Amino acid sequence: MALETVLRHGPCMRYFPVGRSFFYPPDPRDVHPLGGGKEIWFGYHQSLHLGQWKPMVNLDITATTFYEKGPLLKYVKEILNIQDLNRVTSISDAETKRLTKELKNMRIETNHLRNYRRKYRILRFTREPANRLEFELTENGRTVRRTVADYFAKQYKPLNYPHFPCIQANPEAKKVYLPIEVCDMIEGQHCKKKLEDKQNAEMIKFTARPPKKRFDEIHDILKRANFNQDRYMQEFGMSVASRPLALTGRVIEAPNVRYQNETSVKPVDGSWDMRDKQYFRGAEISSWVLLSFSNPRWCKFECLERFAKLLCNIAHEQGIRINRPAAIDIVDTRRQTIQNVLKDVQNKFHAELAVIVVPGNNKAVYGEVKQAAETFLGLVTQCIKDENVSNPKKCSPPLVSNLCQKINAKMGGVNNSLTPGETPPILRRPVIIIGADVTHPSPSQDIKPSIAAAVGSLDAHPSRYAVTIRAQTNMVEVISNMKEMMKRLLMTYYTTTRMKPKKIIVYRDGVSDGQFADVQTREIGWMREACTSLEATYKPGITYIVIQKRHNVRFLEERRGNPPPGTVVDTTATHPLNYDFFLYSHSGMKGKMAFKLDKI
């Protein structure tokens, strides 16, 4: 993409590039700290795409987290949650390891030299403090050992925190030790680590924008980018229009949603009211338990009883056949493993379902629950955060109603369907709808494998799905086990329906433009191999649709801001050769919602 290289060159010289985006330091009067030494930087996404008649520049506002510029001591204070550094007498091994995990590979500069700020990269934090960490140096022709604290006191000035660890800035072969207090973080370092829940909430709060304001800011970005005055673009004879592209979309009419007893409702703006309606087919739950793995001080027994009563009442109203829980218990997971707890209730009460209250500040508990229940026990679980149970304002009928929809689907029920006259022709014959994606570990977890998962429909609604999961090579987007996974889904479909799908529709998430051709060619080839391996003459039609959500293309409806759900854009802004379209499939709670880009 030679044109994109020219387009990016100027911004790369002026701003901090991250992927296809460019960021600039926040105004000192408008800084948004997230804690832990991180802050929000705003910028803009910029990319070049082929439209139906000409190339188009895609601009959108964006935000990400950067590490704050400033003393490294400030990071130590925030990461270890220290109120007063002067009261800290030592830093433990566990705290040192945490500092290394958070700040390894970050770039720092020294502040103890008058006219020179030397730059280093953090390798690790030492276990020994500066007043005990020794190294060898030559004095008066002989080798002596000195502590880092003694050396700095003699050469520069005494340290204020000699009992704090140092950073090691070079590998073992050429060690460089620096006291924390003589180091400053360098500006413009992007944070790639996963944010905590509280930080994510703050990020959403500061970055959400209503549609009109978002487009106003995009217009300001266009002025800031100043493409037409960029000398590199001028040399290549390139220019960018100053007004956004105007085009015409169309709105697909929403179908009627069908419930029990032939009742139906027409969605308005992508939502509808389920009051006085029962699920199309309600599940039957013979035995279930309610367990809390949260601290009993935050989620008391009476809160659990109140929640269980509300859950049963709403479940009955919506058509789920369910009794009171066979057991309500608060479990101390420090004394017994989660797997043993779930196994006990499964054996003792023949529980089909376990509704589990998990601590909101400990994600590990949720992971352990799902691993034990779904990998080892085959027990259906529904988790809910403790704050949503203990807080009467949050433990409300709407929240529990949403929870019941999940429970009904997990227990074999069908929440809703389409009215017979509105069922698409494609669903009137055997068809399997498959969703597939690959989840990659975060940059800080690069030793973990990537996980490929696919689900396949088992009925005509469709509401029941089979699941298949495989681990594969880290950071590889192509699903290398697609053949085996497809065979598993097709065989499950046949076992359930006694029919072979005449059509396979695949929705594939997570594929970027650069990966599209490779992923499409290889995965479709493996799907065909899976079909013919089951029966040589079995060659159903395959529709392969790539869903892209992070394309940063935004649309603004002239009068109302966000376009109505069901809006489709399939002209002008789409590819001149490939079959693709933008679909605005649902309403948004806050800010400007993005269209899905579907490539078929």
Residue pairs with C-beta under 8 A, 6 or more apart in sequence:
1 48
3 48
3 55
3 236
3 238
4 47
4 48
6 232
6 233
6 236
6 238
7 46
7 48
7 57
7 227
7 233
7 238
8 17
8 46
9 232
10 227
10 230
10 231
10 232
10 233
11 17
11 22
11 46
11 225
12 22
14 22
15 22
15 23
15 24
15 43
16 22
16 23
16 24
16 41
16 43
16 66
16 188
16 190
17 23
18 43
18 64
18 190
20 45
20 46
20 47
21 43
21 44
21 45
21 46
21 62
21 64
22 43
22 44
22 46
23 41
23 42
23 43
23 64
23 66
23 190
24 41
24 42
24 43
25 41
25 187
25 188
26 32
26 39
26 40
26 41
26 42
31 39
32 39
32 40
32 202
32 206
33 39
33 68
34 40
34 65
34 195
34 199
34 202
34 203
35 78
35 198
35 199
35 202
36 75
36 78
36 79
36 102
36 196
36 199
37 67
37 68
37 70
37 74
37 75
37 78
37 79
37 185
38 65
38 66
38 67
38 68
38 191
38 195
38 199
39 65
39 66
39 67
39 68
40 63
40 64
40 65
40 66
40 203
40 206
40 207
41 63
41 64
41 65
41 66
42 61
42 62
42 63
42 207
43 61
43 62
43 63
43 64
44 59
44 60
44 61
44 62
44 218
44 221
44 224
44 225
45 58
45 59
45 60
45 61
45 62
45 552
46 57
46 58
46 59
46 225
47 57
47 58
47 552
48 55
48 56
48 57
48 58
49 55
49 56
49 58
49 573
49 575
50 56
50 575
50 576
51 245
51 572
51 573
51 574
51 575
51 576
52 571
52 572
52 573
52 574
52 575
52 576
53 572
53 576
56 245
56 573
57 227
57 240
58 551
58 552
58 553
59 218
59 221
59 222
59 225
60 218
60 552
60 553
60 554
61 209
61 214
61 217
61 218
61 221
62 552
63 203
63 206
63 207
64 190
64 191
65 190
65 191
65 195
65 199
65 203
66 188
66 189
66 190
66 191
67 75
67 106
67 185
67 189
67 190
67 191
68 74
68 185
69 184
69 185
69 186
69 187
69 188
70 184
70 185
71 181
71 183
71 184
71 185
72 103
72 108
72 167
72 180
72 181
72 183
72 184
72 185
73 85
73 161
73 180
73 181
75 99
75 102
75 103
75 185
76 82
76 85
76 91
76 99
76 164
76 180
77 85
79 98
79 99
79 102
79 103
80 91
80 95
80 98
80 99
82 88
85 161
88 163
88 164
89 163
90 129
90 163
91 99
91 129
91 163
91 164
91 165
93 127
96 125
96 126
96 127
96 165
97 125
99 125
99 165
100 122
100 124
100 125
101 444
102 193
103 122
103 125
104 122
104 123
104 124
105 121
105 122
106 121
106 122
106 185
106 189
107 119
107 120
107 121
107 122
107 185
107 186
107 189
108 119
108 120
108 121
108 122
108 167
108 169
108 178
108 183
108 184
108 185
108 186
109 117
109 118
109 119
109 120
109 183
109 184
109 186
110 117
110 118
110 120
110 178
110 182
110 183
110 184
111 117
111 182
111 183
111 184
112 152
112 156
112 157
112 182
117 184
119 186
120 167
120 169
120 170
120 176
120 178
120 183
121 169
122 167
122 168
122 169
123 167
123 168
123 169
123 170
123 171
124 167
124 168
125 165
125 166
125 167
125 168
126 133
126 165
126 166
126 167
126 168
126 177
127 165
128 165
128 166
129 149
129 162
129 163
129 164
129 165
129 166
130 147
130 148
130 149
130 152
130 159
130 161
130 162
130 163
130 164
130 165
130 166
130 177
130 179
131 147
131 148
131 149
131 150
131 159
131 162
131 163
132 147
133 147
133 148
133 165
133 166
133 177
134 145
134 146
134 147
134 148
135 145
135 146
135 148
135 151
135 175
135 177
136 143
136 144
136 145
137 143
137 144
137 146
137 151
138 144
148 166
148 177
148 179
149 158
149 159
149 162
149 179
152 158
152 159
152 179
152 182
153 159
156 182
159 179
159 181
160 181
161 179
161 180
161 181
162 179
164 179
164 180
164 181
165 180
166 177
166 178
166 179
166 180
167 177
167 178
167 180
167 183
168 175
168 176
168 177
169 176
169 177
169 178
170 176
192 442
192 443
192 444
193 442
193 443
193 444
194 442
194 444
195 203
197 360
197 361
204 590
207 591
208 590
208 591
209 217
209 591
209 592
210 561
210 591
210 592
211 556
211 557
211 561
211 562
211 592
212 556
212 561
214 554
214 556
214 591
214 592
215 244
215 554
215 556
218 244
218 554
219 244
222 240
222 242
227 233
227 238
227 239
227 240
228 234
228 239
228 240
228 242
233 239
233 240
244 556
245 572
245 573
247 569
247 571
247 572
247 573
248 571
249 555
249 563
249 567
249 568
249 569
250 567
250 568
251 563
251 564
251 566
251 567
251 568
252 566
252 567
252 568
253 566
254 266
254 267
254 268
254 270
254 565
254 566
255 418
255 419
255 422
256 264
256 265
256 266
256 418
256 419
256 422
257 264
257 265
257 266
257 267
257 272
257 416
257 417
257 418
258 264
258 280
258 416
258 417
258 418
258 419
259 265
259 274
259 277
259 278
259 279
259 280
259 416
260 277
260 278
260 279
260 280
260 281
260 282
260 319
261 278
263 277
264 419
265 272
265 273
265 274
265 277
266 272
267 565
269 564
269 565
269 587
270 564
270 565
270 566
270 585
270 586
270 587
271 587
274 318
274 401
277 318
278 317
278 318
278 319
279 318
279 319
279 320
279 405
279 408
279 413
279 414
279 415
279 416
280 413
280 414
280 415
280 416
280 417
280 461
281 319
281 413
281 414
282 318
282 319
282 320
282 321
282 408
282 413
283 320
283 321
283 407
283 408
283 411
283 412
283 413
284 320
284 321
284 322
284 411
285 320
285 321
285 322
285 323
285 352
285 353
285 407
285 411
286 323
286 350
286 352
287 323
287 326
287 349
287 350
287 351
287 352
287 353
288 322
288 323
288 325
288 326
288 351
288 352
288 353
288 354
288 355
289 325
289 326
289 327
289 328
289 329
289 345
289 349
289 351
289 353
289 354
289 355
290 304
290 307
290 308
290 325
290 327
290 328
290 329
290 354
290 355
290 356
290 357
291 327
291 328
291 329
291 330
291 331
291 341
291 345
291 354
291 355
291 356
291 357
292 299
292 304
292 329
292 330
292 331
292 356
292 357
292 386
292 389
293 331
293 333
293 338
293 356
293 357
293 358
293 359
293 365
293 369
294 330
294 357
294 358
294 359
294 386
295 359
295 386
296 330
298 359
298 386
298 387
298 390
299 330
299 357
299 386
299 389
299 390
300 390
301 328
301 330
303 389
303 390
303 395
304 328
304 330
304 357
304 389
305 328
306 392
306 395
307 357
307 389
307 395
307 400
308 324
308 325
308 328
310 395
310 397
310 400
311 355
311 400
311 403
311 404
312 322
312 323
312 324
314 397
314 400
314 401
314 404
315 322
315 404
315 407
315 408
316 322
318 401
318 404
318 405
318 408
319 408
319 413
320 404
320 407
320 408
320 411
320 413
325 355
326 345
326 349
326 351
327 345
327 348
327 349
331 341
333 341
333 365
337 372
338 365
338 368
338 369
338 372
339 368
339 372
339 376
339 377
342 354
342 369
342 372
342 373
342 377
342 379
342 381
343 372
343 376
343 377
345 351
345 354
346 354
346 377
346 379
351 379
352 379
352 380
352 411
353 379
353 380
353 381
353 382
353 407
353 410
353 411
354 373
354 379
354 380
354 381
354 382
355 381
355 382
355 383
355 384
355 407
356 369
356 381
356 382
356 383
356 384
357 383
357 384
357 385
357 386
357 389
358 365
358 366
358 369
358 383
358 384
358 385
358 386
359 365
359 385
359 386
360 385
360 386
360 387
366 383
369 381
369 383
370 381
370 383
373 379
373 380
373 381
374 381
380 410
380 411
382 403
382 406
382 407
382 410
384 403
387 394
388 394
388 395
388 399
389 395
405 415
408 414
408 415
409 415
409 463
412 464
414 459
414 461
414 463
414 464
415 463
417 461
417 463
418 461
423 460
426 503
426 505
427 460
427 462
428 460
429 502
429 503
430 497
430 499
430 500
430 501
430 502
430 503
431 457
431 460
431 501
431 502
431 503
431 504
431 505
432 456
432 457
432 489
432 490
432 493
432 501
432 503
432 504
432 505
433 456
433 457
433 462
433 505
433 507
434 454
434 455
434 456
434 457
434 486
434 489
434 504
434 505
434 506
434 507
435 454
435 455
435 506
435 507
435 509
436 452
436 453
436 454
436 455
436 479
436 482
436 485
436 506
436 507
436 508
436 509
437 452
437 453
437 454
437 508
437 509
437 510
438 450
438 451
438 452
438 453
438 472
438 476
438 477
438 479
438 510
439 450
439 451
439 453
440 450
440 474
440 475
441 447
441 448
441 449
441 450
441 474
441 475
446 474
446 475
447 474
448 474
449 471
449 472
449 473
449 474
450 471
450 472
450 473
450 474
450 475
450 476
451 469
451 470
451 471
451 472
452 469
452 470
452 471
452 472
452 479
452 480
452 481
452 482
452 485
453 467
453 468
453 469
453 470
454 467
454 468
454 469
454 479
454 485
454 486
454 489
455 465
455 466
455 467
455 468
455 489
456 465
456 466
456 468
456 489
456 490
456 492
456 493
457 463
457 464
457 465
457 493
458 464
458 465
458 466
458 492
458 493
458 496
458 497
459 496
459 497
464 496
466 488
466 489
466 492
466 493
466 496
468 485
468 488
468 489
470 479
470 480
470 481
470 484
470 485
472 479
472 480
472 481
473 480
477 510
477 511
477 512
477 515
477 519
478 515
478 518
478 519
478 522
478 523
479 485
479 523
479 526
482 522
482 523
482 526
482 527
482 530
483 526
483 527
483 529
483 530
483 533
484 530
486 526
486 527
486 530
486 531
487 530
487 533
487 534
490 500
490 501
490 530
490 531
490 534
491 534
493 499
493 500
493 501
494 500
500 535
500 538
500 540
501 540
502 540
502 541
503 540
503 541
503 542
503 543
504 527
504 531
504 540
504 541
504 542
504 543
505 543
505 545
506 527
506 542
506 543
506 544
506 545
507 545
507 547
508 519
508 523
508 544
508 545
508 546
508 547
509 546
509 547
509 549
511 519
511 520
511 546
511 548
512 548
516 546
516 599
519 546
520 544
520 546
523 544
524 542
524 544
527 542
527 544
528 539
528 542
531 538
531 539
531 540
532 538
532 539
543 600
544 600
545 598
545 599
545 600
546 598
546 599
546 600
547 596
547 597
547 598
548 596
548 597
548 598
548 599
549 594
549 596
549 597
551 594
551 597
552 594
553 573
553 582
553 594
553 595
553 597
554 592
554 594
555 563
555 567
555 569
555 582
555 584
555 595
556 563
557 563
557 564
557 567
562 584
562 587
562 588
562 592
562 593
563 584
564 584
565 584
565 585
565 586
565 587
566 584
566 585
567 583
567 584
567 595
568 581
568 582
568 583
568 584
569 581
569 582
569 595
570 580
570 581
570 582
573 582
574 580
574 581
574 582
575 599
578 599
579 599
579 600
580 597
580 598
580 599
580 600
581 597
581 598
582 595
582 596
582 597
582 598
583 595
583 596
583 598
584 593
584 595
584 596
585 596
586 593
587 593
